[in-house]
């Protein structure tokens, strides 16, 4: 399944975090600092818990 394979990729989760941040900014521009902090935390979490795949070669 295409979606299941995409959800295994770190770039998908980073992209979703950034999109959520942009939506949060669009909803309440006064909360820019909190939105940026939340996006940074989400990206850091994805990077921390996801396994790296080593390519042969």
C-alpha positions in Angstrom: 0.0 0.0 0.0 1.4 3.4 -1.0 0.4 5.3 2.1 1.8 2.7 4.4 5.2 2.8 2.7 5.3 6.7 2.8 4.5 6.6 6.5 7.7 4.7 7.0 9.8 7.6 5.6 11.2 10.3 7.9 10.7 12.9 5.2 6.9 12.2 5.2 6.8 12.9 9.0 9.0 16.0 8.7 6.7 17.3 5.9 3.6 16.7 8.0 5.1 18.5 10.9 5.9 21.5 8.8 2.5 21.5 7.2 0.9 21.4 10.7 3.1 24.3 11.7 2.0 26.3 8.7 -1.7 25.6 9.5 -1.1 26.6 13.1 0.4 29.9 11.9 -2.5 30.5 9.6 -5.0 30.0 12.4 -3.2 32.2 15.0 -0.3 34.4 13.8 0.2 35.7 17.4 1.4 32.2 18.4 4.4 32.1 15.9 6.9 31.2 18.6 4.8 28.3 20.0 4.2 27.0 16.5 7.9 27.1 15.6 8.8 25.3 18.9 6.1 22.7 18.3 7.3 22.0 14.7 10.9 21.8 15.9 9.9 19.4 18.6 7.9 17.2 16.2 10.9 17.0 13.8 13.3 16.2 16.6 11.0 13.4 17.8 10.8 11.9 14.3 14.6 12.0 14.0 15.1 10.5 17.4 12.7 7.6 17.2 13.0 6.6 13.5 15.6 4.0 12.5 18.1 4.9 9.8 18.3 2.7 6.8 21.9 2.1 5.6 22.2 1.6 1.9 24.5 -1.1 0.6 27.2 0.1 -1.7 
